Amino acid sequence: MIGALNEAGKLFKKEAAIVMFLFSLVVLFLVFSSFAVFNVHAQQEYTYYGYVPAKMWRYNLTDQDDPNSGYYSMPTSVSSAGLVAVLAMHDNTYVEVYSLDNGSLVSEATIDSLEKHYTVFRNGSFFKVVTNQLACVYLLNYGSIPLSNATAAPFPDTFYQDVNGAYVGKEFYVLGLGNDYSIGYAVIALEKSDVTVTREDGQEQHFSLDANAWKELLLYPFKAFKIKSTGYIMVQSGRPVDIWGNARTFYVPSAYGGFVGTAFYSWATTSWDWTENYGFRVSSVEDASVTVWSLETKEKLLTANVPGGGGLGFKPLAPAIFVQSDKPVTLAYFHNGSIESSVGNEGIFGAYGSGVGYFGVRPGEETPFFLSIDSYVEAYIFASEDTEITVDGDVYSIDADSYYVITTPGSHVISSNKNVVVETLNWPNTPEYQGLIYNGVQIPAVQTVDITVNVSLTSLGGFPILYVIIGAAVVVVGVAIGLVIIRGRGKK
């Protein structure tokens, strides 16, 4: 009897040791996931790259119900320059703005938190911004330095990075844009949050959000704002257009970091033109199952399979959405370029969609994306150090402070051995001399591309998001063990 008890005790201790070992692995995963966000502070400088579109104008049909009626130029659409705006998140932020065309220093400044620095670049210019602390950097379709009493500017179509460089966080700095009477910003809560929005002059707005809820905001143009939350949130500007609008490109970051992932939140719309070729698109390297949910009704809107190497377009009838996948995918919103529509602004051939968007590529991660078919397209892959990239199976080298450009429409896959940032341009190829109109976009720092976030998503509609998080933990632990085994074998 005593022997049996001893054996049982040994077995219990052995099982307890196994449980403790597995628990330790999970704790290590959570710790390292948590610290990944804050490691960005060790950076000595941050670099942001961009290109100001060369053809900033638009042509319209004389009669938008007749595709043969001829085109005329819209004078108000013509712009000869773009504005690079830097908003400081921290005091004593030193800013340098360079021309990549000739390497010259164009402007420099030291600014404190909520202060701005502006630089104008002519169309077709490549530029680089360098800061000693992380900042919010924009490329805007605004051709001059804004006056102190400016009351209007285009809404950027973009998501924002927090003070750590992640797209999910608890403290954000944004520049109010748009106009003083239109709502153009959204705060999406990933967990229950109390949010304070502070304007540069000290005015405050407070509100609370449950997990999977959102709040729409009006922020006064060219005023700086700090958005601080007790829980994890995302900040987005540029509401996807209704049936009357012109779609502008943006890429949706993953809730767990980067742009390749299994969970995505975004503003959307309940008013779609079902003929016009635009909307959200999932791209995947491998076969995946995707589910789309409404954040308003908590209902499942769509479940579909996405073929590996392809994609899935969809138009969700919801003001805000959650997209879940069982395999890593990317999510974007854009227009395919065709001029057909069911309503249009003035006729059934009046559709126009274009834009400038940014996404990051993490080292060793295959990143699928799509460039509009009925459009002129350009995708600039920027590197801050000598980098080797693979594009659709072909290998290319990029020197530091340089880029590689893709001009072929359709599906693509990029991988890289270093962090890189991709800026995409798309505009209709009808007529052949058509130009590109965009609003604006936040430019991510190259050094922040591989930042991850440790956030527990709240169940929506009954599906177990926790299982996704546990699955990710198992994968990470499995990779760590695999690396140890491989290295061990290599030493034999």
N, C-alpha and C positions, 0 to 999 in steps of 0.2 A: 504493500500500500504506500509506504514511504517512498519507495523507488518510483512508483507511478506519479506521486506528487512532485518528486524532483524532476522527472522528465517533463511533466506539464509545465513546471516553473521554467525550465530551460526553453521549452517551446514558446512560452509566453514572452520571455525575454528576447528571444530571436525575432519573433513577430513584431515586438515593440521596437526593436532596433531597426527593423526594415521600415516600419511606419515613420520613425523619427528621421531616417535617412531620406525617405521620399518627401517628408514635410520640409526638411532642410533644403532640398532641391527647389521646391516650390517657393520657399522664402527667398532663396538666392535669386530665382527668376524675378520675383516681385521687386527685390532690392535693386537689382541691376536695371530692370525696366524703369524703376523710379528715378535712379540716378542718371539714366541716359538723358533725361530732359535737362538736368542741371550741369552736365559736363560741358555744355556749350559756353558757359561763362569762362572756361579756361582759354578760349580763343583770344588771341591778341588783336586780330582784325577780322572784319567781315567784308566780303566782296559781293557786289550785286551787278549783274550785267544786263544790257539791253540794246535794242535796236529800234529806232524811231521809223515807222513805216514810211516808205518813199512816196507812195501814191495816195495821198490823203485828200480824196475828193469822191463825189458820187454823181452818177448820171441816172436820170429817170426817163422812162418812156413818156413821150408826148401824150399818148393815149394808153393808159395802163390796161385797157381791154383789147388793145391791138398791138401784138408784138412786132409788127412791121411799121409802126408809126414813127420810128426814129427817136433818138435820145437827145436830151438837152442837159447841160450842166447845171447843178444846183449851186449857185454862188455861195450860199451860207455853209455848204459842206466843205469848202476848200480851206485847207490849213497848210501852212508852210513849216510848222515846227511842232515839237512836242515838249512837254514840261516834265522834268525830273524833280520830284518833291521828296525831301527827306524830313521825317518827323522824328524827333528824339524821344526815346523811351527813358533815357537816363540823363542825369546832369553831366556836364563836361564831355559831351559826345563830339569828337573831332571828325569832321566830314571832309573828304576829298572827292572831287568829281573830275574824272578824266575823259578825254576823247580817246577811244580805241583806234580811231582812224589815223591819228598821228602821235599818240602817246602823251599829249600835252595835258598839263593840269589846267582845267578850265575854271574851277572855283574851289574854295575851301572855306570852312567856318567851324567855330566851336559853338555848339548850341546846348541849352539845357532841356530838361524834360518838358514836353509839350511845345517846344519851339520848332520852327520850320526853317529849312534852307531850300531855295529854289534855283534851278539851272535850266536854261532853254537850249535845246538842240534842234538844228534844222532837220528836215525830213531826210531819211537815208543815212542818218548818223548812228555809229556804234559808240557806246559809252560804258564806263565803269564807275561805280561808286564804292568808296572804301570808308568804313567807319571803325573806330576803335572800340565801340560798344554797339550791340545790336540795335538797329533802328527800323522804322517803318518807311520803306522806300517805294515810291510810286513812279510809274510812267503814265502820264495823263495827256489826253487830247485837248490840250490847252496851250495855245501858241505864244504865251507871254508870261511875265511875272505877274501874279495876281495883285491887284490893288488892295489896299486895306479895307475898302468897302465893297469888295466883290461879293455878289449875291447869287451867282450861278456858275456851275461847272458840271461836266458829265459825271454821272454816278459810275464809279469803277465797278466792273463786273469781276468780282474776286472774293476769295476768302482771305482772312488775316492771320498773321502769326502773332503769338503772344510774346511776352518779354523773354521767354526762353527759346524762341524760334520754332515752337510747335504750333500747329493749327488748332489744337485743343488745349485750353489753358484756363487760367483764372485772372489774368491781367493783360489787357490789350490796350494799345494806343492807335487811334485812327484819326484821319483827317476828314472832317465833315465836307462832303461834296454834294453835287446835285443842285438843288435850289432850296429856298427857305419855306416851301410849302408842300414838298413831296416826300413821302416816306421812301427811303432807299436803303435802309440798313435793317438787318435782322440779327438778333441774339438767339441762338439755339442752345437749349440746356440739355446736356447729357446726363445730368443728375440734378437733384433739387438744389436750387441756387437762389441766394439773395444778391441782387446785382445793383451796383451804384455806377452811374454814368456821370462823370465830372467834366465840365467844360473848362477850357483854359483860364476863364475868368472866375472859376470857383463855383459856378452854378451847378447844382446837383439834381439828378433824377434817380429815384429808387423804385425798384419793383422786384417781385419774387416770381420764380418759375419752378414748376414741377419738372421732373425728368421727362424728356421727350416733348417739351412744350417750347414755344418760341415767342419772342416779342419783337414787334416791328418799331423802328425808331426813325425819327426825323432829326438829323444833325445839321446844324447851320453851316453853310458853305465856308470853307477855308478856316474854320475854327478847329482847334485840336481838342480831342476828347480822350479821356482815360475810362476804360470799362473794366471794373473790378468785380469779381464774383467770389462767393464762398464755395461754389461748386464748379465743376468743369463745364465750360461752354465753348461754342464756336461762334465766330462773328463773320457775317457775310454782307456784302453790298451788291446792289444791282439785281433787283427782282427779275426773274425770268419773265419775258414779255407775255402779254395777253394776246388775243387774236389780232389786235391792231398793230402790234409793235414789231420792231426789227431785232431779231435774235442776235445776241453778242456772245462770243465764246467765253467759257470758263471751265476750269478743271476742278473737280471736287476732291479734296484731300481725304485720306482715310482717317477714321476716328482714332486709330491706334498709331498714327504717324506715317509719313510718306504719302505717296499717291497710289501705291499698290496695296490693296487690303481686302477685307471681308465685310467692313461696316462703314457706311457713308450716310451723312445727313446733308440735306440741302433745302433751300427755299425752292418752291415750284410755283405752279399756277393751275387754276381751275378753268382757264379759258384758252383753248388751243385751236389753231386752224388745222383741220385734219387733212387738208390737201397739201399745205406747205411742208417742205422737207426740212424739218428742224426738230430739236428735242434733245432728250438725254440719250447717251449711248454707253453701254458697258462693253469693254474690250477685255479679252482674256487670252492667255497663252495656252491654257488647257481647258478641256470641257468643264463647264461650271453650271451650277444651278443658282439662279438669282431670284430673290423675292423682294418686291417693292411694297412698302407700307405707307399709309397716310398717317402723318403725325396728328392730324385734326381728328379723325374718326377712329384711329387705331385699327383700321381695317386693312386686310391684305388686298392690294390692288392688282398684283401680278405675280405669277410664278412661271418662270420660263428657263429653258436650257440654253446656254451660250456655247457654241462650238469652239473648240480650241483653235486659235489663229484667226478667229472671227469676232463678231460682236452682235449686240442686240440693241436696237433703238426703241424707245418708248416715250409716251406722252402721258404722264400720270395726272389724273384729275384730283389734285390735292394742292393746298397752299404750301405745304412743306412735306418732305418725304424722308423715309429711312430705307436704305437699300442694303440688303444682306446677301452675301454669297458664300457658298461652301468652299470656294477656291479663291485665291488671290486674283483680283480684277482691278481695272481702273474705270472711273466714271467721269464723263465729260458732258457738257451741254454746248451745242453748236448748231449752225445752219449749214446745210449741204451745198448751198449756192444757187439752186434752181430758182427761177423767177415766178413759177406758178403758185397760185394760192386760191383759196375759195372765196376770200373776201378782199384781202389786201387793203392798203390805205385808200386807194382810189380805183382799183381794178384788179382783175384776176391774174394779171401779169406784173403786179407791182411788188412782189416779194423781194426783199433784200436782206441778206444776212452776212455778217462779217465779224471780225474781232481779233483781239490780241490776247493770248492766254499764256500762263506759265505753269510748269510742273517740274518736279525734281526727280532725278534718277539716283537711287542708292547703289553703292558698290555691290556687284555680284547679283543684282536683282533684275530679272527680265521685266521690262516695263512696256506693255502694249499700249498703243494709242492709234488714233485714226485722224487722217487729214481729209477734209471735205472733197468730194468727187467733182462736183460741178463748180469748181472754184480754182482760183490761183492760190497756191499754198507755199508757205516757207516755214521751216522749223529750224531754228538756230540752237545748236547744242553748245553751251558755253562751259569752259573749264577754267578753274583758277590755278591749276598746276598741270604739268605734263600728264596727259591722260590717254588711255587706250579705250576706245568704245567699239562696240559691235552693233551694227545697224542691219537688221534683216539678214544676219549671217555673215556680213562682210566686216572686216576689222579696219579701223582707221585710227590714226594718232592725232591728237589735238594738243598743240602747244599751250603753255600757260597764257592766260589772258587772250585766248583765241577761241575759235568756234568751227564747227562743221555744220553745213546746211543741207537740209532735205527739201526737195521741191516736187516730190512725187505724191500725188493723192493716194488715198487708200490706207490699208492697215500696215502698221509698222511695229517692230519690236526693238527696243534699245536696251543694251546692258553696258556697264562701264566698270572699270577697276577703281574709279575715284568718284566722289560726288560731282554731278554735273546738273546744270539747270537748263531747261528747254523753254524757249519762247516760240510760240506758234502764231502765224498770221494766216488768215483766210479771208478771201473776198470773191464775189461772183466773177465768173469768166464771161458773163453776158451783160453788156457788150464787151468786146475784147479789150476795150480801153477803160473798163470800169475801174474805180478806185476803192480804197479801203477806208471805212469809217469805224472807229473804235471809241470807247469811252475812257477806259483806264484800267489799270491793274496794279496790284501790289507785287513787287519783285522780291522773291525769296533770296536770302543770302546763301551762297553755295555751301558754306560751312554748316548750315542748319538742315540740309536735305535729309540726313540720316537720323535725325532726332526721333525718338519714339515716346509714347505716352502710356503711362500705367493708369488706365481708367476702366472702371467696371460699369458697363452699360446696363440700363434698367430694362427689364422685360417689356416688350411692346406686343400686345395682341396675343400673349401666351407663349411666344416662341422663346426658347431658353438661350439668351445671349451668353449666359454664364458658361454654357458648354463651349462656345466659341473661344472664350478666354482660357478655359482649362485646356482646350485643344491646342491653343497657341503655346501655352506653357509646356505641354508635353513635347511639342515640336522643338521648342528652343532647348529644352533639357536634352532631348534626343540628339540634336545637333552637337551640343557640347560634349556629350559622351562619345559620339561618333568621331569627333575631332581628336579626343584623347586616344581612342583606339587606333586611329589612322596614324597619329604621330608615334604611338608606341610601336606599331609595326614598322614604321620607317626607320626606327633606331636599331632594328635587328641586323 
